[in-house]
Amino acid sequence: MASENRDVYPYGYRRTATTEELRARWKALEPGTEAPDDPVRVAGRLRTLRRHGKVAFADLEDVTGEVQLFAHMDVLGSEGVAEFGGLSVGDIVGAEGRVMKTRRGELSVKVASFTLLAPCRRPMPEKWHGLTDVEGRYRQRHLDLIFNPQSRRLVETRAAANASIRRVMQSEGFLEVETPLLHAIAGGAVARPFSTHYNALDIELYLRIAPELHLKRLLIGGLEKVYELNRSFRNEGVSARHNPEFTMLEAYEAYVDYNRTMSLVESLVMAIARAVREVMPDGAPDLELHPPFARITMFDAIAEATGLDLTEAWSEGRWDKVGEEAEALGVRVDPAWPPGKVLAEIYESRAERQLTGPVFVAGFPKDVSPLAKDHRTIPEFTEHADLVMKGVEIAPIYSELNDPAEQRRRFQAQAAARAAGDEEATLPDEDFLEALAYGMPPAGGFGLGIDRLLMFLTDTPSIREVILWPTLKPEG
């Protein structure tokens, strides 16, 4: 039987087996024989097409693998074989026939009928060898997925990671929630927001830079363990490790501090790593994950990287010493910056990149951490830790600030910094302060950057590889 519906796009096709199922069921079939079962129906994209007089061969690919289609004149007739041979590489085709193995041992479907389901009306680039231009792969991800099995595995890896996250969080008693993407005030992190105008109410809104303040409102409302696997947006640079639109896991747990939360993050990272390795066992051979992860202070990290120990100067309040050492190290700082921001800049520019990790850097200056509780032993510090892997911050972790008066003071300090030109400083959120006045239990919280973590676990060179459609400069 020849093709059906050659000139139309059918509404569907009843497939009875995937190529993987065929190979699993008939791997022991003898060469030169046909399977005794009823005919099967397969569907997918043609990757190759070969014509040889009375016969034609095609490799059909679905999401599970490939199988050969064998079209013979004895079954299809001369007109049918000619029509089959008139298909094009890239066409999406359904085919029905008996399973067989050729004399050379190639598992095949001996085509009794076939249906063109969607023609490929553009020539496939490079004869299926793939897209050689990296940026072209990101712009035409549909073609990248056709050509590149590694790209498909990365998609599967993210799905496995997300599933593992939800398993862990559910086992720990967390409730998954959804919070707004559009915020009246860009809060919850130190970052520059995207803004937009809402015509119906004639107001300016911001794409969220973090869901933190809304999730904390849920703690105030009595939900003691909440998380959101969310999309957030920051109006900042694009690089191998930054994308303005990204995925983050953010969670809050009542009645714990950041020590307990660091342990939870460690468990999550290990669970995600196991899920990734099930899909990509060859993922990141050089990344050693052995819990418990090390815990150090920011002063330890700076001392190890530069030989400079600022612990004593900081504890004694000798802030000028911090600025002097920054200058001596060649670290560029703004004279208007407070000492905590200068110290954080020394750490980020000289020490963080040398931390291969995974390691928790526990304790950050209050000047750069407006939403965490005061540190119990280090003056002018907060109980804010960063999980660092391969020199990059993966997850900030807090003992959450729940004193509304202190939170107001922190917001006011951030507002002053913004007025002085710091566009990333947090804006005061009066609605959140009002909610906080009703009482928020002590809590630990974190935000885990999923894209960066997947980049490291899959051993890919750029965050763009693990984001299906990364942000790119316009062409031309």
C-alpha positions in Angstrom: 0.0 0.0 0.0 1.3 3.4 -0.8 1.2 6.6 1.2 -2.0 8.0 2.5 -2.9 11.7 2.8 0.1 12.8 0.9 -1.0 16.4 0.6 -2.5 17.1 4.0 -1.4 17.3 7.6 -3.2 14.4 9.5 -4.6 15.1 12.9 -2.7 12.2 14.5 -1.2 8.8 14.0 -1.8 5.7 16.1 1.6 4.5 17.1 1.9 1.0 18.7 5.6 0.9 19.6 8.6 3.2 20.0 11.9 2.3 18.4 13.3 1.4 21.9 10.5 -1.0 22.6 11.1 -2.7 19.2 14.8 -3.1 19.9 14.2 -4.4 23.4 11.6 -7.0 22.2 13.3 -8.2 19.1 17.0 -8.0 19.9 17.3 -11.8 19.7 15.6 -12.0 16.3 17.7 -14.0 13.8 19.1 -12.1 10.7 17.0 -12.7 7.6 13.8 -13.4 9.5 10.6 -11.7 10.3 8.9 -11.4 13.7 5.8 -13.6 14.0 3.8 -10.9 15.7 1.2 -8.6 14.1 2.5 -5.5 12.2 3.6 -2.5 14.3 3.1 1.2 13.7 6.0 3.6 14.3 6.4 7.3 13.8 9.2 9.8 13.8 11.5 11.9 11.7 13.5 10.5 8.7 17.2 11.0 9.3 18.4 9.3 6.2 16.9 8.0 2.9 18.6 5.6 0.5 17.1 4.4 -2.8 18.3 1.2 -4.6 16.1 0.3 -7.5 13.3 -2.0 -6.3 14.0 -1.1 -2.6 14.4 1.9 -0.5 15.7 2.3 3.1 15.2 5.1 5.6 16.3 5.6 9.2 13.4 6.8 11.3 14.1 8.5 14.6 11.8 9.0 17.6 12.6 10.3 21.0 13.8 6.9 22.1 16.2 6.0 19.2 16.2 4.9 15.6 14.9 2.0 13.5 15.3 1.2 9.8 12.4 1.3 7.5 12.6 -1.2 4.6 10.4 -0.5 1.6 10.3 -3.3 -1.0 8.5 -3.5 -4.3 7.0 -7.0 -3.4 5.0 -5.3 -0.6 4.5 -1.7 -1.8 4.6 -2.2 -5.5 6.7 -0.1 -7.8 4.5 3.0 -7.4 4.6 2.7 -3.6 8.4 2.3 -3.5 8.8 5.3 -5.8 6.6 7.3 -3.6 8.5 6.2 -0.5 11.7 7.1 -2.2 10.2 10.5 -2.9 10.1 11.4 0.8 12.7 13.8 2.1 15.2 13.7 4.9 13.6 15.5 7.8 10.0 14.5 7.0 7.9 13.2 9.9 6.5 9.9 8.8 4.3 7.1 10.2 4.9 3.6 9.0 3.2 0.2 9.5 4.7 -3.2 8.8 6.2 -6.3 10.2 9.4 -6.3 12.3 12.3 -8.0 10.6 16.1 -8.3 10.6 18.0 -7.9 7.4 20.6 -10.4 6.4 23.2 -8.0 7.8 21.4 -8.0 11.2 19.8 -4.5 11.0 16.4 -4.4 12.9 13.9 -3.0 10.5 10.2 -2.4 9.9 9.2 -3.9 6.5 6.9 -1.1 5.3 3.4 -2.2 4.3 2.0 1.4 4.4 3.3 4.8 5.3 1.8 8.3 6.0 3.5 11.6 5.6 2.6 13.3 8.8 4.5 16.6 8.4 6.8 17.4 5.5 10.2 19.1 6.1 9.9 22.1 3.8 13.4 23.6 4.5 16.7 21.9 3.7 18.4 20.4 6.8 21.7 22.1 7.3 25.0 20.2 6.8 23.4 17.0 5.8 22.5 16.2 9.5 26.0 16.7 10.8 24.7 19.4 13.1 24.9 23.1 13.6 28.5 24.2 13.9 27.8 27.7 15.1 27.3 27.7 18.9 25.1 30.8 18.9 23.1 29.4 16.0 22.3 26.3 18.2 20.8 28.6 20.8 18.8 30.7 18.3 17.5 27.6 16.6 17.1 25.2 19.5 14.6 23.1 17.5 17.4 22.2 15.1 19.9 21.7 17.8 17.6 19.2 19.4 17.2 17.4 16.1 20.9 17.1 15.5 22.5 16.9 19.0 21.7 14.0 21.3 23.6 15.8 24.1 21.2 18.7 24.0 18.3 16.3 24.4 20.1 14.7 27.4 20.5 18.1 29.0 16.7 18.6 28.7 16.1 15.2 30.3 18.7 16.0 33.0 16.8 19.2 34.0 13.6 17.2 34.2 15.2 14.6 36.4 16.8 17.3 38.6 13.4 19.0 39.1 11.7 15.7 40.0 14.5 15.0 42.5 14.0 18.5 44.1 10.3 17.9 44.5 10.9 14.4 46.0 13.3 15.8 48.6 11.2 18.8 49.5 8.1 16.7 49.9 9.9 14.1 52.1 11.0 17.0 54.3 7.4 18.2 54.7 7.7 21.4 52.5 4.6 22.7 50.6 5.1 23.9 47.0 3.6 27.3 46.3 3.4 29.9 43.6 4.0 33.6 44.1 3.6 36.6 41.8 6.0 37.3 38.9 5.0 41.0 38.8 5.9 43.0 41.9 5.0 46.5 42.9 8.5 46.8 44.5 11.6 44.8 43.4 12.7 43.2 46.6 14.1 40.0 48.1 17.6 40.4 46.6 20.3 42.9 45.8 19.9 43.2 42.1 18.8 45.5 39.3 15.2 44.8 38.1 13.3 44.8 34.8 10.4 47.2 34.9 7.2 47.3 32.9 4.1 49.5 32.7 0.7 48.0 33.5 -1.7 50.0 31.4 -5.0 49.0 33.1 -3.9 50.5 36.4 -1.4 53.0 35.0 1.4 51.8 37.4 5.0 50.6 37.1 5.7 47.0 38.0 8.8 44.9 38.2 9.6 41.4 37.1 10.6 39.6 40.3 14.2 39.4 41.2 13.4 36.9 43.9 10.2 35.5 45.5 11.6 35.9 49.1 9.3 38.5 50.5 6.1 36.8 49.3 7.3 33.4 50.7 8.1 35.0 54.0 4.5 36.3 54.1 3.4 32.7 54.0 5.5 32.0 57.1 3.8 34.9 58.8 0.5 33.3 57.7 1.3 30.0 59.4 2.7 27.9 56.6 5.9 26.6 58.3 7.7 25.0 55.3 7.3 26.5 51.9 9.2 26.4 48.6 8.9 27.6 45.0 10.8 26.3 42.0 10.6 29.6 40.3 11.7 31.8 37.4 13.3 35.1 38.4 14.7 38.0 36.4 17.7 40.4 36.9 18.5 43.2 34.6 22.2 42.5 34.5 24.9 41.2 32.2 25.0 38.1 30.0 27.9 35.7 30.3 28.8 32.0 30.5 27.6 32.1 34.1 24.8 34.7 34.0 21.4 34.9 32.2 18.9 37.6 33.0 16.1 35.0 33.2 16.9 32.0 35.4 15.5 29.2 37.6 15.9 29.2 41.3 14.7 27.0 44.1 13.8 29.2 47.1 12.6 27.7 50.4 11.9 28.8 54.0 11.5 26.7 57.1 10.2 28.0 60.4 12.0 27.5 63.7 15.5 26.7 62.3 18.6 28.8 61.6 21.1 28.8 58.7 23.1 25.9 60.1 20.1 23.5 59.7 19.4 25.1 56.3 22.9 24.5 55.1 22.5 20.8 55.8 19.2 20.8 53.8 20.9 22.5 50.9 23.7 19.9 51.0 21.2 17.1 50.9 19.4 18.7 48.0 22.7 19.1 46.0 23.5 15.5 46.6 20.1 14.3 45.5 20.2 16.5 42.3 23.7 15.2 41.6 22.5 11.6 41.8 19.5 12.3 39.5 21.8 14.0 37.0 24.2 11.1 36.9 21.4 8.7 36.2 20.8 10.5 33.0 24.4 11.5 32.3 26.8 9.2 34.1 29.8 10.8 32.4 28.6 14.3 33.5 31.3 15.9 35.7 34.2 13.6 36.6 36.3 16.3 38.2 33.5 17.5 40.6 33.9 15.7 43.9 30.8 15.9 46.1 31.5 14.4 49.5 29.3 15.5 52.4 29.6 17.2 54.8 30.7 20.2 52.7 33.4 22.4 54.3 32.3 25.5 56.2 34.6 28.5 56.4 34.4 32.3 57.1 34.8 35.0 54.6 38.0 36.0 56.4 39.3 32.4 56.0 38.7 32.6 52.2 40.4 36.0 51.8 43.4 34.9 53.9 43.8 31.7 52.0 43.6 33.5 48.6 45.7 36.6 49.4 47.6 35.9 52.7 45.7 38.8 54.2 43.9 38.2 57.5 41.4 41.0 58.2 39.7 39.3 61.1 41.3 41.4 63.8 41.0 44.7 62.0 37.3 44.0 61.4 36.5 42.9 64.9 38.1 46.0 66.2 36.2 48.3 63.9 39.2 49.5 62.0 37.2 50.1 58.8 40.0 52.2 57.1 42.2 49.1 57.1 39.7 47.3 54.9 39.8 50.1 52.3 43.6 50.3 52.5 44.0 46.6 51.8 41.5 46.7 49.0 43.7 49.4 47.3 46.9 47.4 48.0 45.3 44.4 46.3 44.2 46.4 43.3 40.5 45.9 44.0 38.5 48.7 42.5 36.0 50.1 45.0 33.8 53.2 45.1 34.9 55.7 47.9 31.3 56.0 48.8 30.9 52.3 49.6 30.5 51.3 53.2 33.2 49.0 54.7 31.1 45.9 54.4 30.6 46.3 50.7 34.4 46.9 50.3 35.1 43.7 52.2 32.6 41.8 50.1 34.3 43.1 46.9 37.7 41.9 48.2 36.2 38.5 48.7 34.4 38.3 45.4 37.2 39.6 43.3 40.1 37.8 45.0 38.9 34.8 47.0 35.6 33.4 45.7 37.0 32.3 42.3 39.6 30.2 44.0 37.1 28.2 46.0 36.6 25.0 44.0 34.2 23.7 46.6 31.7 22.7 47.3 32.1 24.9 50.4 29.9 27.1 52.6 31.3 30.6 53.2 29.4 31.5 56.4 29.0 35.1 57.4 28.5 38.2 55.1 28.7 41.9 56.0 25.4 43.5 56.9 26.0 46.2 54.2 25.4 43.6 51.5 22.9 41.3 53.3 19.8 43.3 54.2 17.5 40.4 54.9 19.5 38.2 57.3 19.9 38.2 61.0 22.9 39.7 62.8 25.8 37.3 63.2 26.0 35.9 66.7 29.8 36.4 67.0 31.1 38.6 64.1 30.3 42.3 64.5 28.4 44.0 61.6 28.0 40.6 59.9 24.9 38.6 59.2 24.2 34.9 59.3 24.3 34.7 55.6 26.2 31.8 54.0 27.0 31.2 50.3 27.4 27.7 48.9 30.3 28.1 46.4 31.2 25.6 43.7 34.0 26.0 41.1 34.4 29.6 42.2 30.8 30.6 41.7 28.0 31.3 44.3 25.3 28.7 43.9 23.1 29.3 46.9 22.7 32.1 49.5 21.5 30.7 52.8 20.1 32.9 55.7 19.0 32.9 59.3 16.1 35.1 58.2 15.7 38.6 59.7 12.3 38.8 61.5 12.6 41.9 63.6 10.5 44.6 61.8 12.4 47.5 63.4 15.7 46.2 62.3 14.4 45.3 58.9 13.2 48.9 58.5 16.7 50.2 59.4 18.2 47.8 56.9 15.8 49.0 54.2 16.6 52.6 55.0 20.4 51.9 54.7 19.7 50.3 51.3 17.6 53.3 50.2 20.5 55.6 51.1 22.8 53.4 49.1 20.5 53.6 46.1 20.2 57.4 46.4 24.0 57.5 46.3 24.0 55.6 43.0 23.8 51.9 43.8 21.2 50.7 41.4 21.2 47.2 42.9 20.3 48.3 46.4 17.0 47.0 47.7 13.9 49.2 47.8 11.9 49.5 51.0 8.7 47.4 51.0 6.2 48.9 53.3 3.7 46.1 52.7 6.2 43.5 53.8 7.2 45.6 56.9 3.5 45.7 57.9 3.2 42.0 57.5 6.4 41.4 59.5 4.9 43.4 62.3 2.4 40.6 62.9 5.2 38.3 63.8 7.3 35.9 61.6 8.8 32.9 63.4 12.6 32.4 63.3 13.4 30.7 60.1 16.1 29.5 57.8 15.9 30.2 54.0 17.9 29.7 50.8 17.8 30.3 47.1 19.6 27.6 45.0 20.6 28.6 41.4 19.4 25.5 39.4 21.0 26.6 36.1 24.5 27.1 37.5 24.3 23.9 39.5 23.3 21.9 36.4 26.0 23.5 34.4 28.6 22.2 36.9 27.0 18.8 37.3 26.8 18.2 33.6 30.3 19.6 32.9 29.1 22.1 30.3 31.1 25.2 29.6 28.2 27.7 29.6 25.0 28.3 31.4 23.4 28.7 28.0 23.8 25.0 27.4 21.3 24.1 30.2 18.8 26.9 29.4 16.7 26.0 26.4 16.4 29.6 25.1 19.1 31.8 26.7 19.0 35.6 26.2 21.1 36.6 23.1 22.0 39.8 21.4 19.8 40.6 18.4 21.2 39.4 15.1 22.6 42.0 12.8 
